[in-house]
């Protein structure tokens, strides 16, 4: 008998029929003797509907009330699923994040979990209940409801799995697992049977939508087995595990991408010591996350400073940078929110050369200009025009033969 934490995303619980289907999967696990804790997202489209309601009343709703509102979507799902289970004589109890003991910091809309109190859940499991928990939410030290940011239900599931020392955390979604890239864009993309925590962390941070980045960080930190599975198709999915347990080492595992990018540039910035820290500090103080950074000294007295942010933060960032530029006496500020980030990820990059040149040549062959580049041990990211993204992903996918099966890629890796 195992203790399983299962998470079902918005598409998986998007209708009454799908909630009933999820209930049947949970009951199957129970019939096999497993204890089951379930984490659910809001029904597909519900969170967006709630956000639109708030925006109809205010362009900037207060963060506390925003969290109170958007957290209700998951509460609807948890109750409906518990009702569906009980209707089939499967005892279930549902809890909001606060009721389940999910304690967070005080940052609304992007809260971090600081503690999970498991007494209530352990009691219910001991009594034979399926425990259904609303994902994406917790409670802060003031007793206010907080939310964990988009995709936060994944983090809820992993945090519960770690606290309960579950045998496996299973993330059920509308895809069969983790692919070499998004199969909706590239149908030839291949399912990865395994992927390392480090690769998955990079892919999540770079735009892959399968798992939220913080959930992968938590699973890695707490050594929690993590598996991505399809709600609708049978299969073993993708196991996210440690590098030394990945059976088939690959030069490149996959391609992640993000359309939610914007470039902000300042030209003619005074070239003096500490200026970069001053600029980035002011941006950070405004709770704006910076991704890629580039600097180019145009002469001994001036430099150009360029960085990327999330597209949704671009208007706020641009306003701030314009004020900073005025204070510093910079020549000009420019922005471009019609860009995308394309990233190549693979643990094999550590020991093989030529990956960057292969990637850049592939993009060049289809006439795609690269605007910014950043690298790490296992990833290469470039910023390109958004309208070139699909063409770029396809070109790089083909260049590294990611359309081939895992066995074929393994053989090619061993021969190089």
N, C-alpha and C positions, 0 to 999 in steps of 0.2 A: 504493500500500500504506500502511495506517495502523497505528499502534500503539493498540490498544484495551485499556482496563481494564474488565472486566465484573464486576459484583457480583450475586450471586444470593442472595436472602433465604431465610429458613427455609421459607416456604410453597413457594417455587420448587424446593427440594430435599427436600421433605417425605416422599418415598418413593423406592424404587428406580426406579419408572417415571418419576418426575419428574426424577430425576438423569439417567436415560437421555435424557430430552427436552432437558435442559440441555446434555448432551454433544453432541446433534445440532445445537443452535444454535451452539455453539462451533466445531464442525467446519465448519459453513457459513461462519462468519467466516474460518476458516483457508483454506477452499477459495477464498475471494475474495481471498486474498493478504495478509490482515492478520496481524500479530503479536498474540497475545492473552495477557493476564494475567487470571486469574480469581480473584476473592475470594468466598469462600463463608461463609454463616452455618451454624449448627447446624440440623439437621433440625427442622422445626416441632414445638414442644413439648418438645424434648430439654433445653434449658437449664432450663426450669421443672421438669422431672423431676429433674435434677441438684440444683437448689436444694432441692427437697422432701427429697431424700436427706440433704442436709447438715442441714436443719432438723429432721429426725427424730433427729439425734444431738446437736444443739446449737442453742440459740436465737440464739447469737452466735458462729458459727464464726470462727476467726481469718482476717483478710483474705487473708493469704498462701495458706492452704490452700483458702479459698473460690475464689480465682483459679485455683489449680492444678486444682481440680475442674471449674469451669464452662467452662474453656477447652478441655476435651476434646471437647465437642460439635462444635466446628468442625473438629477434627482428624479425627473420623470422616467428616465430609462431604468434606473435601478428598481423603482417601484413596480413598473410594468413587468420586468423580468422576474422579480420575486413572486408576483401574482401568477405569471405563467408557470413557474416551477411548482408553486403550491397547488395549482389546478391539476397537476399531474402527480399529486401526492408526494412531491419532493419538498421536504421542509426547507424553507429559505427565509432569511432575514436580510433586509436591506438597511444600509446606513449611509448617511452623508459622509463626506470627508471628515468634518469635525466630530461626528458621532463615532467614526471608526478610529479616532485617535491620531489623525494626521495633523501634526503640529508644524507650523511654518514660521518663517520670519515675518516682518511687518510690511514687506514690499507688496503692495497690491498689484495685480495683473501679471506679475512675474515673480511670485513668491517661490522661496526655496524651502524644501522640507528639512526641518532640523531634528525631528523626533517622530517616532511612530509608537504609540502606546497600543499594545496588542492584546491586552487582557480580555476585552469584550469579544474580539474575534476568536481567540483561543477557547474561550468558554463555549461559544456557539459551535465551533468545530467539534469540541469534545462531546457536545450533545447531539451531533449528527446533522447539523444544519449546513446548507450551502450559504455562505456569506457573500452578499452582493454589495459592493462599495461603489459609490459615485466617484469617478475619477476626476482629475483636473482641479481639485479643491482641497482646502484644509482650513485651519483656524489659527489665528495669531494670538499673541499674548494678551491682546485687548478683548479677545472673544469674537473678533470680526471674521467673517468668511473671507478667505483669500483664494485666488486662482493661480495656477502654476504656469500660465502661458500656453499658447497653442501646442497641442500634442501632449499636454501635461498628464493625460490619463496613462500614458506609457510610464511616466515617472512614478505615478501613484502605484502602478502594478509592481514595478521593480522594487520600490521602497518597501512595500508590503512583503514581497517575496524575500527580501533581505532580512527584514525584521523577524519574519516568521521562520526563517531558514528553510524556505520551500525547496523541494527537490528540483523544480523547474518553473520558470516564469514563461508562460506561453502568450505571445502577442498575436492575436487573431485579427486578420485584416482582409482586404479584398484582393490581395495578390497572394501567390503561392509561396512567397518567401522573398529573399533579397536577390535581385537580378544584377547582371553586369551593367545595366542601365535601365531606365524606365521602359518597360516593354510596350507601354502605350505610345511611346515615341518611336522606339526601335523594336519592331515585332520579333526580330531575330535574337534579341537579348536572351542570355542563358541564365537559368536558375543556379545559384551558388549553394551547394549542399552545406558548406561551412564558410565562415568568414571570421577573421580575428577581431577581438574587441577594438584593437587600434584602428584597423581598417574601417570598421563599422562606425567608430567615433568620427573619423575623418569624413566619411560619406554623409553621416547625419549632419555634421556641422557645415558641410558644403552644399546642402540642398536636397539630399535624398530624403524623401518623405516617409520612408518605411518606419523608422524609429526616431523618437525625439532624442537629441544629443544627450540631455541630462540623464535619460533613462539608461543609456549605454555607459555613461560615466559611473553611475551607481552600480550597475551590474558588474562592471570591471572591478570597481573598488571592493565590493563585497563578495566577489567570486560567485555570483549568482548565475547559474545556467540560464541562457536566454534563447528562446526559439521563436522564429517568425513563421506563422502558419496561415493557411487560407481558411476562412470561415466556411467557404462554399465548396471547396474541392478537397478530397482526401490527399494525403501526402505527408512527408516528414519535414517539409519546409526547409528553413536554413537555421543551422545552429550557430550562434554567436559565442565564440569561445576564445581561449588563449592561443597565441601564435604557435606555441609548440605542440598544440593539439590539432592544428589544421592539417588534415591528411595530405592535401594536394597544394603544395606551395606554388604560387603563381607570380609571374613577373608583374602583371597588372590584374587587379580583381574587378575593377569597375570604373564607371564614369558617373559622377554626380554633377548636377547643374542647378542653378538658381536663376530665376527671372527677376527676383526681388532685389535688384542691385541698383545703386546709383553712385556716380562719381562726383566728388566735390574737389575743385582745384583752386589753389591760390597761386597767383604769379607775382613775382617781384617782392617776395617776403624778405625782410632784412636777414642776412645770413650771419647770425650771431649765436654763440653757445647758449643752449637751453631753450631756443625758440620752439623746437619740436615738442618738448615736454610741456611748455606753456600752452601751446595750441591744443594738444591732445588732452591735457588736464582739464581745460575748460569744456571740451566736448564731453569728456567722461563725467564731469560734474553735472552735466545736463542729462545723464543716464542714456547717452547715445553710444551704441557699440560700433567701434571702427573695425573693419576687417583688413583689407589690403592697404598698404602704405607705400608710396614712392616719393623720392625726393631727388631733385636735380639742380645742382648749383649752376646757375646761368653765368655768373661771374663771381669774383671774390666777395662782392658785397650783397648779392641777392641770390635767392633760391626759389624754385617752384616746389610747392608742397601739394601732393595729391593723395586722396584716400577714398575708400568706398564705405558706404553705409547701407543699411537696409532701405529699400525704396520708400517705405512708409515713414522713415525718419528723415527723408531728404528735405522736405520743406522746413522743418524745424532746424535741421543742421545748417541749411543754406542761410537762414536768417541769422543764426549764431555766428557763422563764419564771416558773413558780411560785416558784422559788428566787430569781430576780431581783426579783420583785414583793415578796417578803418582805423582802429586803434594802433595797429602796427605800421600803417602807411604802405600796405601792400598795393600793387598796381591794379590787380583785377581778381574777381572771383567768378568761376564758371561752374556749371553743373550739367550733368547728363544722366537722366533717369531711364534712358532707352538702351541699357546695357544688360548683359547677362554674364554669369560666371560659369565656366566649364572646368571641371576638375578631374584629373586622372589619379587613381588611388591604387596602391599595391605594395605589399611588404617586400616583394622581389626587387623593388627599386634600390634597396639598401646594398645589394650585391651586384647589380647589373648597371652598366653604363648605356648611354644612347637613348634612354627613354624620352628625355626632353626633346632631343633632335627629331625623333620619330614623330612625336606629337606635333611639333611646330611645322614639320614638313607636310604632315597630313592636312593641317589647317591651311597652309600655303597653297597646296594643290587645288583647294576649292576657293581660293581667293578671299580668305578671311584674315583681316588684319587683327593683330593682338595689341590691345591697348595697355594692359598691365599684366605682370607675371609675379607669382610668388611660389616658393617651393618649400618643402620640408623633406625629411627622410623618406616618407612614403607617399608624397602627393605633389602634384604640380597643378596650379590653378592659373587660369588666364581670364581676363575680361575681354569680351568681344561684343559687337553690336547684337542686340537682342534678336533682330530679324535674321541673324545668321546662326542662331543657336542649334536648331535641328540639323542643319547641314553640317555644322561643326561636330556635333555628337556622333552623327553617322560616320563621318570621315575618320575620326579618332577610333571609334569602335571597330571599324573595318581594319584600320592600320595595325591594331594590336590583336586582330583575329578573335575578338571577344564573342563573335557569333558562333565560334566552334564550341563543342562540348567540353566539359571540365577535363575529361580524359584526354582529349586531343590537345588541349592547352598544356596539360601536365607533361605530355610526351614532348611537346615543343620546348617546354621549359628545361626539361632534363637534357635535351640535345644542345642547348645553348651554353 
